[in-house]
């Protein structure tokens, strides 16, 4: 069987090279696929530490404290002359990073598909993000502008690299394999996040015995996420193989102008697949809710429930550990009931969990850990199955372009949720009101996903659906 990533088979069609049709000839042999899949898992292992240690645990409360140190008497900072409540600065910075991502990600995806050189694009953004994250070691005092700038660069780079990373999934796994491969990738990521978070917790709790301040310990934890990202990104960049571009430009050249032109074509092309668009809208809504819970949970716990940093780290560690089991469990449920039904069930669980967060008593760590356990059990599975389900709905040869649209609302890059969360807090001064405002994202996402006929959507893009979907 011809290898999907080999360049020597000149006679193979572009459609088969994409590997997105379900045609067995479009995929490498089983042993070669497993080798690429194992390498692919390691980018989740590399980058999930940024999502966990930086976005979820340390940066939110720490950047908020830096902003508060720079605030005026009324509790406001003034980036670019705009009055912003210090407590909402982190949420707004996340929103800004995603608005910029909306411009960068689709362009990078279009160039990746147009050139057939995904790995260099993935590598550039991976190492730019890793460098910005490592630079967070210098975030101290009242340098809230530096913190916001590094967050924006790191999060834009993170999102853009993940676009290209995700676009490999339909090329390295057959339709029947995708739910399992995606779930294992997420499990790798959460296992990595748990491992590093244990080390972070040891450093944070033992900072006095090590002769460093609490702030220095936090900055070391932030910077270590960047170093971890840089080291382990090497493995997928070596293991993954390039595929010939399905829509190569005439003359072989690639330019920013050509990338914009192809991006415009992608947006026009999306209108041909209204069911894929409907899934994207559903995902945009419910995943904005998921991502806002992830990025703002530590702020909610500290600001509303009075949890100290040790409790927050312990709760997030619990989420990471249970998310490994949850991703694998929901992956198994998808085999039996289909990915769509399993995701719908997880959205019901998310709605109940967020509602419980609204009434959670302050100063009671046990109930905060119960909430964390509930989040962990549905978190990984919701994300993993959404990725693999979307991979079935992507036209062959346009994986990176279409995944750039998907990634607008993926891990840590949602913008509407943090904006609603920040505005609700700005208007009410209550993190409880801010957290309950997220229920609408899960409810609307559930309704839209329920209306997507997935098997018909797969057929519309020329794909072959697995037995249960």
N, C-alpha and C positions, 0 to 999 in steps of 0.2 A: 504493500500500500504506500502510495506517495506521501511524503511528509508535507504537512500543511505549511510549514515555514521554509521549506527548501527553495532555493533560487534556481536550481539546475533543471527543474521540470518546466521547460519553456512552453510546453504545449498545454499546460493546465489552464483552465479558464479562470478569469478573475472571480467569477461567482464561486467556484469551488475553493479558490484561495481564501476567500473571506471566511469560509467555514460557518456561515450563518444559515445555511439552507437546510441543514439536516442531512444532506447527501453524504454518505459515508466516505466518498472519495475526497471530500473537502477537508478531512481531518487526518492528522498523523496517526500512525499505529498506536496501539494502547500503551506500550512502554514509553514511547516518545511523548505521548500526551501526558502521562503521569509525571514524567520528569519536568515538563514545562509547568504543569499544575503545581507541583511541589515548589518550584521556584516562584511561581505567581503568589502562593500563599505568603511568602516571606515579605512581600511589600506591605500586606496587612500587618505582619509582625513588626515591620520597621516603623510604619507611620501611625499606627494606632496609639502609640505612646504620646504623640502630640495631642491627639484627641482627648486622651485620658488625663495625663498629668498636666498638660498646659490648659486646654480649653475647659475641661470639666472640673478639675480640682484646684489648681494653684493660681492660674492667671486671673480668674474672675475676682476672687476676694482680694488678691494682692494688688492688682491694678486699681481696684476700687479704693483700697487704702491709700495708694499713691495719689489717686485723684482727690481723695478727701484731704490729704496733706497739702495739696495745692489749692484747695477750694477757698472761696471768699467767705465772709461772715455768714452769708445766707446759704452756704453749702453748695455753691455752683462753681464749676470751672468754665473757662471760656475759650475752647479751641476755635481758632479762626474767628474769634469775636462772637461766637454763638453761645448763649447761656445754656449749660447742660448741668442738671443735677448730678453730683459726683456719683451717687448710687446707681445712676443709669448709664454712666459713661461706657462701661464695658459692653453692655447690650448694644449701644449705638455703634461702638467700634466694630462689633461683629457684623452689624447691618451694613456699615460702610464697606467692609471687606467683601461682602457678598455682592453688593452692587457693582463693585469693580470686577469681581469674578464673572459676573454676567457678560461683561465685555471681553474678558481675556479667555475664558474657557471655551466658548464656541469657536473662536478664532484658532486657538491652539488645536482643537479637535479637527477642524476643517483642514488645517495644514498637515496634521498627522495622517489623516486619511488620503489627502491629495498626494503627499510625498511618499507614503509607505514607510516612513522613518519614525516610528512611534517611540522607540527606545531613547534616541537623543533628546526628544522633546520631553519625555517623562523624566529623564535624568536631569535636565537643566532646571526644571521647576522643583524637583525633589531636593536638589542641593541648594537652590536658592531659599526654599522654605527651611531646610535644616540650618542654614547659616543664620537666617533671621531669628530662628528659635534659640540657637546658641547665643546670639547677641542679647537675649533677654537677661543674661547674667548682669548686664550693666544697667538694668532697670532698678533704680532706687531713689530715695528721697522724694522729690516732687516732680519727677520726670514722667508725668503722665502722657505728654505728647510723644516721647520716645516709645513708651509702652504701646500707645495706640498705633504708631507707625509700624513697629515690629509685628504687632498682631495682624495688621492689614496685609503686610508683605507675606508673612508666614501663612496666613489663611488662604490668600489668593493662590499662592504657590502650591499649597497642600491640595486645594480643590482641583487645580489644573492638572497636576500630576496624577491625581486619582482618576480624572476623566480618561486619560490614556490607559492607565492600569486597568480600569473596568472594561475598556473596549477590547482587551485581550480575551475576556471570558467567552464570548461566542466563538472565538477562533481556536481555543485550546480545549473546549469541552463540547461533546455532543449534546443535543437537546435533552436526552435522558439524564445526562451527567450534571447539568448546570445547577440544579437546586443543591445537590450534595457538594459540588465544588465550591459554590458561593458560600454555603454554610460553613464548610471547613475553613475557608479564608477568614470569615468573620471570627470563627473560634480561635484561629491562630492569633488574630489581632487582640481579642480580649484576653487570651492567655498571656501575651506579651505585656499588655497594659497592667494585668495583675502582678506579674513578676516585677516590673519596674516600680509599680506603686508600693509594693512591699519594701523595696530598697529606699524609696522616697520617704515612706513612713518611718523607717529606722533612722534615717538621717534627720528628719524633722523632730522626732521625739528625743533623739540623742544629741541635738545640736550643741547643748551646753557642755556635755562631756567631750565633744570634739573641738570646743573652743571657738565656735562660730555663733553668730547671732541668728535669731529666727528668720530675719529677712534674708540673710546670706544663705541660709539653708534652703529657703524657697527659691532663690535665684539659681542655686546649684541644681535644684530639681528641674527648673525650667530649662536651663542650658543642657542638662544631661539628655533631655528628650530630643534636642537637636542633634547631639552626637550619636545617639542611638539610631535615629532616623538615617543619618548619613552612612553609618557603618553597614546596616543591614539592607539598605537599598541596593547595595552592590550585587546581592544574590539574584534578585529578579532581573536586574539589568544584564546579568551574564547568562541567565538561563532562558529567558524568553527569546523567541525568534521573530524576526521581521517577516511580514507577508508582503507580496507584491501589491502595490496600490491598485484597487479595482477601478479607480477613475483617475488614472495618471494624467497630468497635464501634457499638452502637446509640447514636444521638445524636452520634456523631463524637468523643466524648471519649476520652482516653487517660490512664491513671493507673498508678502502680506496682502497685496492687492488681490492676488489670486485666491488667498485664503478668505478674504472678505467676500469675494464673488461666489466662492463655493458655499460659504455660510449663508448668503442670501438664497442660494439654490436649495440648501437644506431646509430653510424655513418655508420656502414655497413647496418643497417636496413633502414636508410634514402634513400639509393640507390634503395630500393624497391618502393619508393614513389617519383618519379621524379617530379610530379606536385607539391607536397608539397615543394620540394627543389626549384623549380622554383619560387614559391611564396616567400620563404625565401630570395632568391637572389634579387627579386624585392623589398621586404621590406627592406633588408639590404641597398640597394641603396637609395630609396627615404626617408627612415627614417633617414639615416645618414645626408641627407640634412636638414630634419626637426629639428633634434637634434642639429645640428651645428648652425642653425639659433637661436634656443633657448639659447644655451650656450654662443654664441658669440655676440648676439644682443647688449648687454650693452657695450661690448668692442668696437663694431662698432660705436654705438651712441656716446660714450665718445671720442674715439680716432679719428674718421673721421668727425663726424658731430658737435662736440663741445658741446654736450648736458651735462648739469650738472647732479649731482646725483638725484636731486629732479625730474627733467624731466624724467630721466630713470626709476625711481621707479613709477612715475605716468603712464608712457607708459606700463610698465609691469603689473601694476594693471589693466589697461584697457584691456590688453590681457587676464588676468585671468577672469575678469568679462564676457567678450564676449565669452571666451572659454566655459563657462558653457552653455550659450545659443547655441553656435555653436555645442557643443557635442550633445545636445538634438535635435537640428534642423536636423543635419546630420543623427542622429539615426532615426528620422521620415522619412527622405528621403530614407534611406536604406529600410525601411518597404515597401515603394512604388516602388522604382527602383532597390533594391538590393544593398548589401554592396559593391560589386566590382565596379559597375557603379558609386556609390557615391564617393568611394575613387579615382577613375580615374578623376572625376570632380574636386575633391579637389587638385589633383596634378597639374592640369592646373592652378588653382588659385594660388598655391604655386609658380609655375614658373613665373607667371605674377608679383607676389608680390616681389620676389627676384630681378627680373629685374627692378622693380620700385625703389627698395632700392639703386641700383647702381647709379641712376641719382638723388637721393634725395638731395636737396640743404642743405648745412651746415648752422647751426645757425638758422634753421626754425623749432621750436618745433611743430607747427601745422601739418606740413607734416610728421614729425616723428610719431605723434599720429595717423594720417591716416594710415600709414604703420602698426602700432601696431594693429589698429582695423581690418585691413585685415588679419593679422596673427591670431588674436584671433578667428575670425569667422571660420577658417578652421582647426585650431590647434587641438582642442579637438576631433572633429569628425574624422579626419584622424587617430588619434591614437586609439580611441575607436573602430572604425570599423575594423581597421587592427587586433586588438587583438581578436575581436569576430570572424572575418573571419578565422584567423589562428586556433582558437579553433575548428573549424569544420574540419580542415585538420590534426589533431593529432590522431595517433592510440590510442585506449583505453588502459589505464594502463600505458602509457608512457608520461603522461602530463608534469611532471616536467622536464624530460629529453629533450623533444622537445621544451618546453618553454625556456629552457636554451639556445638553439640555437637561438630562437627568440629574447631573451633578449640581445644578443650580440650587437644588434643595436637599442635597445629600449631606453626610456627616459634618456637623459643625459649620455648614455654610448656608443655612436657612437665613432669610432676611426678614420675611414678613412676621414670623413668630417672635423673634427678638424685638422687632419694632413694636408689635402689639404689647409684648411684655413690658418694654421700656416705657411706652406711652401710658399704659395703665398705671404703672408705678408712679410716673411723673404726675399724673392727674389725681391719684388717690393717696399716694404715699404708703400703700400697703402691698407687700409682696404676696399676700393671700389673694387679693383681687387680681394681681398680675398672673398668678399661677392658674386660677380658675378660668381666666380668659382664654386659655389654650384649649379648652374642651371643644370649642367650635371647630378647630382644625381637624380633630379626630372624627367628629360627627359628619362634617361635610365630606371628608376624605372617604369615609365608609360608604356614604350614599353614592358618590361618584364611582368608586371601585365596584360596587355592587352592580352597576349598570354596564360594566365593560364585559362584552362577550369575548373572553380571552381566546378561545379556539378560533373564532372567526377573525380576530385581530392578528393571530399568528399566520393564518392562511393569507391574509391581505398583504403581508410583507414578503410572501414567498417562503415562509418557514415551514418546518415540520414539527408539530406539537408532540410532546410526550404523551403517554397514555392518560395520565392524570395531570391536569393543570388548573 
